[in-house]
């Protein structure tokens, strides 16, 4: 019989907390969304929330299957999540897209940080993370595409490259623009 270590517990607990928090923040966004493309984004947030809930349940049940105890209490979530806090009150649809995508990627970043140690101890549990990562990154990409525009993206990339060159040359952003 395989029994997970304390290290495996701690790693999975981090993932669990972020997934539960993603579910909560997704509902906050869902309830307080305003602006253009409201209905589509409202429904997309439901899909994200449902996925986050399903993923958190999958992680918690995997923890129990390897004799570890998950902690999904609200106080634990509030103290230990790596996700930034979601803004209070109504939020414009364009902002919600960026905010929720940032949080989805924060959750996947947590999974990627703990992945190797999980895989080393229990490849089966790492496989659980693989399927969650695949779907959550797909949802993040699809949601984020709402605010993507090829022309603006190219300008933003050019600006970042210009600023990086200026910084390497010892100039600040204003110096880069003036040159």
Steps between C-alpha positions, in 0.01 A plus 500: 500500500636843400471778755595853403767689687466829681674665205239356261227623734643851511535516122148376432359726770643803318332388178173430680491841666559684174232302318244568773594868496468507120148365534410767756654784300333374183162529671588847628582603144186329369272688740660842451568503128383803297560619146518390141490129424343446843300189419781306331747578776238429768457152353876454453553578869250226589709256296817610680332476841365153425844386383675642808249328730542171317880531507508582872284197571729283288808622689336456842382151413845407370642622831261270687583210266865524609405548866554873525253744656388799289414829670242705312383718786438864412756620756766275343413621151517867602836455676681285249384568146754635253228668292472878531179630656218575257370860499185584691186619321407524133781436252506580127499195270835591342658518847336176613656315207849615602438443870363147466765396248769626738350285774474192281866535411587554867332167578685324217827659616446340841446163331814539293708596806402186691479266200851357500502407867154344463609307191811377679293356785183396319471511120131410522427815696710699252272364226204653684678836485575453130133476409410798718783710355400414146138607548565805719759638258258444215229691688746780576602527136141497378388758755802723446441502124203726572740790562761413239541699180784415259582862416506610865699192599765582241524860624527382859775253405689776318467725805631227733795435270579871477483538877722193554764640261487836676539338839799296375653826376448661838211724391169532672171467310481876442851496352402215272197692374701821451761319294 
